[in-house]
Amino acid sequence: MTTAPDPAQDAPRTRRSLAADLAALGLRRGDTVLVHSSLSALGWVCGGAQAAVQALQDALGPSGTLVVPAQTMDNSEPSAWRDPPVPAAWWPTIRDHTPGFDPLTTPGARMGRIAEAVRTLPGAVRSPHPQTSFAAAGPRARALMEPHPLTCRLGEDSPLGRLADARVLLLGTGYDTCTAFHLAEYRVPDPRTEPVGCAVSAPGGARAWATFTDTALDSGDFAALGEAFEATGAVTTGTVGSAAARLFTVGGAVDFATAWLTAHRS
């Protein structure tokens, strides 16, 4: 069952109309694009997430590559959970019983219906990180997604580090969702670090709890960072369906964010 359309919406959004909007925004055939999206922000879409993904693929053409976040941040150290926290007495059970990450079957967590539709496309490739995976469809998918070392969640050796020539599309979402800004956290002088824990798959169908140290990830100031970045004129803005859309380069965003975070974080 679909949701009721907004009375203010003039017509259903379709694969064709969304593809036209994406092209008008500036998405080009052959692009590689990292998409953060909200299906509901597009308005009432005939075909839902499937149509939205098809529209993105139509805009990119057969030589383009579509990338989405497929993160599973619930697979993390429970003592660090804040929104919401869980009782300390539960922590050992969570560490001992969280299923090991499987790139083929573990769903993304709170990444949105469009991202999940891309992850499950035939031929899509997902990076193997148990917390910060990405999924991609298109000719560059495997080269972008592999490798993704356990100890580099969103740094230079992750898929994000290989997306320097790509673009970011925020489709009905804010800068707080902009994963590209996290790469800048690895590039600032003396980046903060944090302990990380997550459940991984082990041989023979077993699972294990892995621990390591990585650059600390904090998106708390990304909205302000994004506002400052947009003020430089580096962001193309428009409307796709009913959604506010922003299009910009990964490289430009990361370079700006590195300087901004260096200046604004103590």
DRENDRENLO-200005 format. One record per residue (C-alpha): chain; residue number from 0; residue in one letter; z, x, y. Coordinates in steps of 0.2 Angstrom, whole numbers, plus 2048, in hexadecimal, padded with zeros to 3 digits. Layout:
BEGIN
R chain   n res  pz  px  py
R     A NUM   A   Z   X   Y
...
END
This chain:
BEGIN
R chain   n res  pz  px  py
R     A   0   M 800 800 800
R     A   1   T 7FC 807 811
R     A   2   T 806 805 821
R     A   3   A 802 7F9 82E
R     A   4   P 7F7 7FF 83C
R     A   5   D 7FD 801 84D
R     A   6   P 7F7 7F3 858
R     A   7   A 7F1 7FF 865
R     A   8   Q 7E5 808 859
R     A   9   D 7D3 803 85D
R     A  10   A 7CC 806 84C
R     A  11   P 7D0 80E 83B
R     A  12   R 7CF 821 83A
R     A  13   T 7C2 826 82D
R     A  14   R 7BC 836 825
R     A  15   R 7AD 836 830
R     A  16   S 7B7 832 840
R     A  17   L 7C4 83F 83D
R     A  18   A 7B7 84C 839
R     A  19   A 7AE 848 849
R     A  20   D 7BF 84A 853
R     A  21   L 7C2 85B 84B
R     A  22   A 7B1 861 84F
R     A  23   A 7B3 85B 861
R     A  24   L 7C4 864 862
R     A  25   G 7BB 875 85D
R     A  26   L 7BE 877 84B
R     A  27   R 7AE 880 844
R     A  28   R 7A5 881 834
R     A  29   G 7AA 891 82B
R     A  30   D 7BB 892 833
R     A  31   T 7CA 896 82A
R     A  32   V 7D8 88B 831
R     A  33   L 7EB 889 82D
R     A  34   V 7EF 876 82F
R     A  35   H 800 86F 833
R     A  36   S 7FE 85C 833
R     A  37   S 806 84B 834
R     A  38   L 7FC 83D 82C
R     A  39   S 805 82F 835
R     A  40   A 801 837 845
R     A  41   L 7EE 835 842
R     A  42   G 7F0 822 842
R     A  43   W 7EA 816 835
R     A  44   V 7DE 820 82A
R     A  45   C 7D3 818 81E
R     A  46   G 7D6 822 80E
R     A  47   G 7E6 82B 814
R     A  48   A 7E9 83D 810
R     A  49   Q 7DA 83E 805
R     A  50   A 7CE 839 814
R     A  51   A 7D7 845 820
R     A  52   V 7D5 853 814
R     A  53   Q 7C2 84F 812
R     A  54   A 7C0 84E 824
R     A  55   L 7C7 85F 826
R     A  56   Q 7BC 866 819
R     A  57   D 7AD 85D 821
R     A  58   A 7B1 866 831
R     A  59   L 7B3 877 829
R     A  60   G 7A4 875 81E
R     A  61   P 7A2 87E 80D
R     A  62   S 7A4 88F 815
R     A  63   G 7B5 88B 81D
R     A  64   T 7C6 88D 815
R     A  65   L 7D4 880 818
R     A  66   V 7E6 887 817
R     A  67   V 7F6 87D 817
R     A  68   P 809 881 815
R     A  69   A 80F 87D 804
R     A  70   Q 821 883 807
R     A  71   T 830 87F 7FC
R     A  72   M 83F 883 807
R     A  73   D 84B 878 7FD
R     A  74   N 849 886 7F1
R     A  75   S 855 891 7FA
R     A  76   E 867 898 7FB
R     A  77   P 872 888 7FC
R     A  78   S 880 891 806
R     A  79   A 874 892 815
R     A  80   W 86F 880 815
R     A  81   R 874 877 825
R     A  82   D 869 867 826
R     A  83   P 872 861 81D
R     A  84   P 87E 86D 815
R     A  85   V 885 86A 803
R     A  86   P 897 86D 7FC
R     A  87   A 89A 87F 7F8
R     A  88   A 8A0 87A 7E7
R     A  89   W 88E 875 7E3
R     A  90   W 886 886 7E8
R     A  91   P 887 88E 7D7
R     A  92   T 880 87E 7CE
R     A  93   I 871 87E 7DA
R     A  94   R 86E 891 7D7
R     A  95   D 86F 88E 7C4
R     A  96   H 864 87F 7C3
R     A  97   T 857 87E 7D0
R     A  98   P 846 87E 7C6
R     A  99   G 83C 88E 7C8
R     A 100   F 82E 88D 7D3
R     A 101   D 81D 88A 7CB
R     A 102   P 80E 88B 7D7
R     A 103   L 804 87E 7CD
R     A 104   T 811 871 7CB
R     A 105   T 81F 873 7D9
R     A 106   P 81B 867 7E7
R     A 107   G 81C 86D 7F9
R     A 108   A 82C 867 802
R     A 109   R 82A 85D 812
R     A 110   M 819 864 816
R     A 111   G 811 854 818
R     A 112   R 804 849 80E
R     A 113   I 7F5 852 814
R     A 114   A 7FC 863 80F
R     A 115   E 800 85D 7FE
R     A 116   A 7EF 855 7FC
R     A 117   V 7E8 866 7FF
R     A 118   R 7F4 86F 7F3
R     A 119   T 7EE 863 7E5
R     A 120   L 7DB 865 7E8
R     A 121   P 7D1 86B 7D9
R     A 122   G 7CE 87D 7DC
R     A 123   A 7DC 87F 7E9
R     A 124   V 7E6 890 7E8
R     A 125   R 7F8 891 7EC
R     A 126   S 801 8A1 7F0
R     A 127   P 80F 8A5 7E4
R     A 128   H 81E 8A6 7EF
R     A 129   P 82D 89B 7EA
R     A 130   Q 832 896 7FC
R     A 131   T 823 899 808
R     A 132   S 813 896 7FF
R     A 133   F 803 891 806
R     A 134   A 7F4 887 7FE
R     A 135   A 7E2 88A 802
R     A 136   A 7D1 882 7FD
R     A 137   G 7C1 88B 801
R     A 138   P 7B8 89B 7FE
R     A 139   R 7C5 8A6 805
R     A 140   A 7D4 89D 7FC
R     A 141   R 7D8 8AA 7EF
R     A 142   A 7D6 8B9 7FA
R     A 143   L 7E2 8B1 807
R     A 144   M 7EF 8AA 7FB
R     A 145   E 7F1 8B9 7EF
R     A 146   P 7FC 8C4 7EF
R     A 147   H 80C 8BC 7F7
R     A 148   P 81A 8C8 7F2
R     A 149   L 82C 8C0 7F0
R     A 150   T 834 8CB 7FD
R     A 151   C 827 8C7 80B
R     A 152   R 828 8B5 80F
R     A 153   L 81E 8B4 81F
R     A 154   G 81A 8C6 823
R     A 155   E 80B 8D1 823
R     A 156   D 809 8D1 810
R     A 157   S 80A 8BE 80F
R     A 158   P 7FB 8B3 811
R     A 159   L 800 8B0 823
R     A 160   G 7FD 8C3 826
R     A 161   R 7EB 8C1 81F
R     A 162   L 7E7 8B2 82B
R     A 163   A 7E5 8BD 83B
R     A 164   D 7D3 8B7 83D
R     A 165   A 7D7 8A5 839
R     A 166   R 7DC 896 845
R     A 167   V 7EB 88B 845
R     A 168   L 7E9 878 846
R     A 169   L 7F8 86E 84B
R     A 170   L 7F3 85C 847
R     A 171   G 800 850 84D
R     A 172   T 80E 85D 84C
R     A 173   G 817 868 858
R     A 174   Y 819 87B 85A
R     A 175   D 829 87A 850
R     A 176   T 81E 879 841
R     A 177   C 813 888 845
R     A 178   T 815 894 837
R     A 179   A 80B 8A1 83F
R     A 180   F 819 8A4 84B
R     A 181   H 824 8AA 83D
R     A 182   L 818 8BA 83B
R     A 183   A 81E 8BF 84C
R     A 184   E 830 8C0 846
R     A 185   Y 82A 8CE 83A
R     A 186   R 822 8D7 849
R     A 187   V 830 8D7 856
R     A 188   P 83A 8E7 858
R     A 189   D 848 8E8 84B
R     A 190   P 846 8D7 844
R     A 191   R 855 8CE 83D
R     A 192   T 857 8CC 82A
R     A 193   E 85F 8C0 81F
R     A 194   P 864 8BE 80D
R     A 195   V 858 8B3 803
R     A 196   G 85B 8AA 7F2
R     A 197   C 84F 89F 7E8
R     A 198   A 84B 899 7D7
R     A 199   V 83C 8A2 7CE
R     A 200   S 833 89F 7BE
R     A 201   A 836 8AC 7B0
R     A 202   P 82C 8B0 7A0
R     A 203   G 82D 8A3 792
R     A 204   G 831 894 79D
R     A 205   A 841 89B 7A3
R     A 206   R 847 89B 7B5
R     A 207   A 852 8A8 7BF
R     A 208   W 85A 8A9 7D0
R     A 209   A 852 8B7 7DB
R     A 210   T 85A 8BF 7EA
R     A 211   F 853 8CA 7F7
R     A 212   T 854 8CE 80A
R     A 213   D 846 8CA 816
R     A 214   T 843 8C7 828
R     A 215   A 84D 8B8 82F
R     A 216   L 843 8A9 832
R     A 217   D 848 89E 841
R     A 218   S 83D 890 849
R     A 219   G 84A 88A 855
R     A 220   D 841 890 864
R     A 221   F 82F 88D 85E
R     A 222   A 82D 87E 869
R     A 223   A 831 888 879
R     A 224   L 826 896 872
R     A 225   G 817 88B 86F
R     A 226   E 819 883 881
R     A 227   A 818 894 888
R     A 228   F 809 899 87D
R     A 229   E 800 889 882
R     A 230   A 802 88D 894
R     A 231   T 7F8 89C 893
R     A 232   G 7E8 892 88F
R     A 233   A 7E6 898 87E
R     A 234   V 7E8 887 876
R     A 235   T 7DA 87A 874
R     A 236   T 7E2 869 875
R     A 237   G 7DA 858 871
R     A 238   T 7DC 849 866
R     A 239   V 7D8 846 854
R     A 240   G 7DA 834 84F
R     A 241   S 7E9 82F 858
R     A 242   A 7F1 840 856
R     A 243   A 7F4 84D 864
R     A 244   A 7EB 85D 85D
R     A 245   R 7EC 86F 862
R     A 246   L 7E0 87D 85C
R     A 247   F 7E3 890 85E
R     A 248   T 7E1 8A1 856
R     A 249   V 7EE 8A8 84A
R     A 250   G 7EC 8B9 852
R     A 251   G 7EE 8B3 864
R     A 252   A 7FD 8A9 85F
R     A 253   V 806 8B7 856
R     A 254   D 803 8C4 863
R     A 255   F 80A 8B8 871
R     A 256   A 818 8B3 866
R     A 257   T 81D 8C5 862
R     A 258   A 81E 8C9 875
R     A 259   W 827 8B9 879
R     A 260   L 834 8BB 86B
R     A 261   T 837 8CD 870
R     A 262   A 83B 8C7 881
R     A 263   H 845 8B7 87E
R     A 264   R 84F 8BB 86E
R     A 265   S 85E 8C6 86F
END
